[in-house]
């Protein structure tokens, strides 16, 4: 999924598979879920996310790269001033995201963050 046309023509099943692979199929799912839930509340830059989540800057940077590569977040700006937002594809599929995060053993605890 790299071009806009590919994203627009993505079926719900493909999106669900993507969400499973990014949020439940890897060791980093817990931190990626935390990042998405925080960005859902308000846009953040990498440094702000690092401080808010208590994670190393490089860890947050790497997870944001993965989320951006998979068209799940959108970056506005460049370098240190870049702010991250949920992508339109993730915003329109938040219910699927929450289902995947809830069903994943490793990420289940992170859904409690959304009410904070």
C-alpha positions, 0 to 999 in steps of 0.5 A, a space after each residue: 500500500 503505497 499510492 493513494 489509489 491503492 489506499 482508496 481501493 483497499 478492501 476492509 479485509 485488506 485493512 484488517 490484515 494490515 492492522 493485524 500485522 502492524 498492531 498484533 503481529 510484532 513485538 512493537 505492537 504495544 508501543 504502536 497502539 500507545 502512539 496511535 491512541 495518543 495521536 488520536 487525542 491530539 497531534 504530536 511530534 516525535 519528541 512530545 510523544 517520547 515525553 508523554 509516553 515515557 519512551 526513548 526518542 529513537 523508539 518512538 521515531 522508529 514506530 512512527 516510521 513504520 506507521 507512516 510507511 503503512 499509511 496509518 499516520 500522516 506527517 505534516 512538516 519536516 525534521 524535528 517540527 514534523 507533527 503526526 496525525 492519524 491518516 484518513 484510512 486509519 481514521 475511517 477504520 478506528 473501529 477495526 483498529 480497536 478490535 485488533 488491539 483488543 483481541 491482541 493479547 499483547 496490546 489489550 491493556 493499552 486500550 485503557 489509555 484512550 480514556 486518559 
